[in-house]
Amino acid sequence: MTERTWQAASIAILGLPWDEGSSFLRGAAGAPARIREALHCGSANLCAETGLDLAADTRWSDMGDVTLASGAAGRAQIENAVASLLAQGTRVLALGGDHSVTYPILRAYARAYSGLNVLQLDAHPDLYDEYEGDRFSHACPFARIMEEGLARRLVQVGVRTANPYQRQQATRFGVCMVEMRHWRPDLSLDLHAPLYLSLDLDALDPAFAPGVSHHEPGGLSTREVLCILGSLPAPLVGADIVEYNPRRDPSGITAMLAAKLLKELLAALLASPTWNI
C-alpha cells in the first residue's frame, strides 16, 4: 500500500489476529490477512458506493496487525494499541479476530469517548457471563462491556439465537435487542453520538456469508447491512468487523463481502464529523 501522510481525525485500520475466545471453531485469527488480500485483489476497485475513491483518499491508513500474546496479556495489547491511536486523534476500524476483541477495544474507547452508544450487528447476543468456563469467550464480550459501564446504550440487530438466560441478561443490562424476526428496514434504532459499530459477519444469513464459524440461517442480507451502514443515525467514531473464518471460506466469497463492508465502513467513518473527545 502507498505510504500515507497522517492527518487529524484520520482512520486507522488495525488487524487483530485473535481467536482465543472462539468456542466452536478456530480460524478467525487468519481473517485480517485474508480481508486485506480481498480488498486489494484487483477484481474490484477501492471506491465506496458513495463514489468516494479510497485509493485517492489520504485520511486513512492500514497499520497492519498487532502481534498478540496469549490470554490477559493479549487483551491488554489490543486495548493499548487502540488507546494509543485514539490518543493521537485517530479513529479505529479493527479487523478481528473473533468477537472477544470488542471488549478490550471498547475499554480503550470508553476512556476516550463519554456516553458511548454501540450498535451490534450479530446473530448472537454475546451476553453470557461465562461460556464453557471462560468469562472472556466470544460469547461474553457484551456482558463485560455492560457490567463495566463501557457503553451508555447497546442496540443489537439481527439476533436469532437468544435463549432465556441471554434474554434475562439483556433485561439486566438494559440492552435493546432487535431480534431478526422483528427487523424491518424503517425501524428506528434510537442511537446517539458518539456511536461505535461492531459488525459480526454472522449477522448476515449464511447464504451471503458462509465463511463464519457459526452458521445461523435467517439473517440479514448484504443489501440490508449496507442500508444500515448508509443510514446510521449518529456520527461514527469507530467500528470492528469480526468472526470471519477463512477456513470455512474456500471460495473467498465471504472475504470479498468483508472487504466490501470494510470499504463502506471507511466511507461512513470519513463522512462522520469529528467528535470532541
C-alpha positions in Angstrom: 0.0 0.0 0.0 1.2 3.5 -0.7 2.6 5.3 2.3 0.1 7.8 3.7 0.5 11.1 5.5 -1.3 11.3 8.8 -3.9 14.0 9.2 -6.0 15.0 12.2 -9.1 12.7 12.7 -7.7 10.1 10.3 -8.8 6.5 10.3 -6.6 3.6 11.1 -7.3 0.0 10.0 -5.9 -2.3 12.7 -5.7 -6.0 12.4 -6.3 -8.2 15.5 -5.5 -11.8 14.6 -7.1 -13.4 17.6 -9.3 -16.4 18.0 -8.5 -17.4 21.5 -12.1 -16.6 22.6 -13.7 -18.9 19.9 -15.8 -21.6 21.4 -16.7 -23.8 18.4 -14.0 -23.4 15.6 -10.7 -21.7 15.5 -9.6 -19.8 12.4 -10.7 -16.2 12.8 -7.2 -15.2 13.7 -6.4 -15.6 9.9 -9.1 -13.1 9.0 -7.2 -9.7 8.8 -4.8 -11.0 6.2 -7.5 -12.6 4.0 -9.7 -9.4 4.2 -6.7 -7.3 3.1 -6.0 -9.7 0.3 -9.6 -9.4 -0.9 -9.5 -5.7 -0.6 -6.5 -5.4 -2.9 -7.1 -8.4 -5.2 -7.8 -6.4 -8.3 -11.2 -7.9 -9.0 -12.8 -4.7 -7.6 -11.7 -1.1 -7.0 -11.4 0.9 -3.9 -14.5 3.0 -4.4 -17.3 3.0 -1.9 -20.9 3.2 -3.1 -21.0 6.9 -2.3 -18.3 7.4 -5.0 -15.6 8.1 -2.5 -12.3 6.7 -4.0 -10.4 5.3 -1.1 -7.3 4.8 -3.3 -7.0 8.5 -3.6 -8.0 9.5 -0.1 -5.1 10.1 2.3 -7.2 10.3 5.5 -6.9 6.6 6.3 -4.0 4.1 6.7 -3.6 0.4 7.3 -1.5 0.0 10.4 -1.0 -3.8 9.9 -1.6 -6.4 12.6 -1.0 -6.2 16.3 1.3 -9.1 17.4 -0.6 -10.6 20.2 0.4 -12.7 23.2 -2.0 -15.2 24.8 -4.6 -14.6 27.5 -4.8 -11.4 29.5 -1.6 -10.0 28.0 -3.1 -10.2 24.5 -6.2 -8.4 25.6 -4.1 -5.7 27.2 -2.1 -5.4 23.9 -5.4 -4.8 22.0 -6.6 -2.2 24.5 -3.2 -0.4 24.5 -2.9 -0.4 20.7 -6.3 1.1 20.3 -5.8 3.6 23.1 -2.5 4.8 21.5 -4.3 5.6 18.2 -7.2 7.3 19.9 -4.8 9.5 21.9 -3.5 10.8 18.5 -7.0 11.8 17.4 -7.3 8.8 15.2 -10.4 6.7 14.9 -10.0 2.9 14.6 -11.6 0.3 12.3 -10.5 -3.0 13.7 -10.4 -6.3 11.8 -10.9 -9.3 14.1 -10.5 -11.9 15.0 -13.4 -13.3 17.0 -15.9 -11.1 18.8 -14.0 -11.2 22.1 -11.7 -8.5 20.7 -14.5 -5.9 21.0 -14.3 -5.9 24.8 -10.7 -4.6 25.0 -11.3 -2.3 22.1 -14.2 -0.7 24.0 -12.2 -0.4 27.2 -10.0 1.9 25.2 -12.9 3.7 23.5 -14.8 4.3 26.8 -11.8 6.3 28.1 -11.7 8.5 25.0 -15.4 9.0 24.4 -18.0 9.7 27.0 -21.5 8.3 26.7 -20.7 5.8 24.0 -23.6 4.2 22.1 -22.9 0.8 20.5 -24.7 -0.8 17.6 -24.0 -4.6 17.4 -25.0 -6.5 14.2 -25.0 -10.1 15.3 -26.8 -13.4 15.2 -26.0 -13.8 18.9 -26.4 -11.5 21.9 -22.9 -12.4 23.3 -24.2 -11.7 26.8 -23.2 -14.9 28.7 -21.5 -14.2 32.0 -19.2 -17.1 31.2 -19.2 -19.7 28.4 -17.5 -23.1 28.8 -15.7 -21.7 31.9 -14.4 -18.6 30.0 -15.5 -15.1 31.0 -13.7 -13.7 28.0 -15.2 -16.0 25.4 -16.5 -14.5 22.2 -19.9 -15.4 23.7 -19.3 -13.0 26.6 -17.9 -9.6 25.4 -21.1 -7.6 25.8 -21.6 -8.8 29.3 -18.2 -7.5 30.2 -18.8 -4.2 28.3 -22.2 -3.6 30.0 -21.1 -4.6 33.5 -18.2 -2.2 33.3 -20.3 0.6 32.0 -18.3 1.0 28.8 -21.4 1.7 26.8 -24.3 4.0 27.7 -26.6 2.3 25.3 -26.3 -1.0 23.4 -28.6 -1.9 20.5 -28.3 -5.4 19.0 -29.7 -6.1 15.5 -30.1 -9.4 13.8 -30.3 -11.7 16.9 -31.9 -15.0 16.2 -30.4 -17.3 18.9 -31.4 -15.7 22.2 -32.1 -18.2 24.9 -33.9 -17.5 28.2 -30.7 -16.7 30.0 -29.4 -14.2 27.5 -32.9 -12.6 27.4 -32.5 -12.1 31.2 -29.1 -10.7 30.7 -30.4 -8.2 28.1 -33.0 -7.1 30.6 -30.5 -6.9 33.4 -28.2 -4.6 31.4 -30.9 -2.6 29.6 -29.9 -3.8 26.2 -32.2 -3.1 23.2 -32.3 -6.4 21.4 -33.9 -6.3 17.9 -34.4 -9.9 17.0 -34.3 -10.8 13.3 -37.9 -11.9 13.4 -38.9 -8.3 14.3 -36.4 -6.5 12.0 -37.7 -4.1 9.3 -35.7 -1.5 7.4 -37.5 1.5 8.7 -37.0 0.6 12.3 -35.8 3.5 14.5 -32.7 2.4 16.4 -32.6 5.4 18.8 -28.8 5.7 18.8 -26.9 8.9 19.6 -23.4 10.2 19.3 -20.7 9.1 19.8 -21.5 5.8 18.0 -19.4 2.7 17.7 -20.4 -0.2 15.4 -19.5 -3.8 16.0 -20.2 -6.0 12.9 -20.2 -9.7 13.4 -20.4 -11.3 10.0 -22.8 -14.0 11.2 -25.4 -11.3 11.4 -25.8 -12.0 7.7 -27.6 -15.1 6.5 -25.1 -17.8 5.7 -26.2 -17.6 2.1 -24.4 -14.3 2.0 -21.6 -15.0 4.5 -20.8 -18.7 4.6 -17.2 -18.1 5.9 -18.1 -17.8 9.6 -17.8 -20.3 12.4 -21.5 -20.3 13.4 -24.0 -20.7 10.5 -27.3 -19.3 11.7 -30.0 -19.2 8.9 -32.5 -16.4 8.7 -30.2 -13.4 8.9 -29.7 -10.1 7.2 -28.9 -9.8 3.5 -25.8 -8.0 2.2 -28.0 -5.1 1.0 -29.8 -4.8 4.3 -26.4 -4.4 6.1 -25.3 -1.9 3.5 -28.5 0.1 4.1 -27.9 0.1 7.8 -24.3 1.4 7.3 -25.6 4.0 4.9 -28.2 5.4 7.2 -26.5 5.4 10.6 -28.4 7.7 13.0 -25.3 9.3 14.6 -21.7 10.1 13.8 -19.4 7.0 13.8 -16.3 7.1 16.0 -15.1 3.6 15.4 -16.0 0.1 14.3 -14.9 -3.5 14.1 -15.6 -6.4 11.7 -15.3 -9.7 13.4 -15.9 -13.5 13.2 -14.8 -14.1 9.6 -13.3 -17.6 9.4 -11.2 -18.2 6.3 -11.1 -21.9 7.0 -14.8 -22.0 6.1 -14.5 -19.8 3.0 -12.5 -21.7 0.4 -14.1 -19.7 -2.5 -13.3 -16.4 -0.9 -16.9 -15.1 -1.1 -17.0 -14.0 2.5 -13.6 -12.4 2.2 -14.9 -10.2 -0.6 -18.0 -9.4 1.5 -15.8 -8.4 4.4 -13.7 -6.2 2.1 -16.9 -4.6 0.7 -18.1 -3.8 4.2 -14.7 -2.5 5.1 -14.9 0.0 2.3 -18.3 1.1 3.3 -17.4 1.5 6.9 -14.3 3.5 5.9 -16.6 5.8 3.9 -19.0 6.1 6.8 -16.2 7.0 9.2 -14.7 9.5 6.8 -18.1 11.1 6.4 -18.7 11.4 10.1 -17.8 14.7 11.7 -15.0 14.7 14.3 -16.4 14.1 17.7 -14.8 16.1 20.5 -13.0 13.7 22.8 
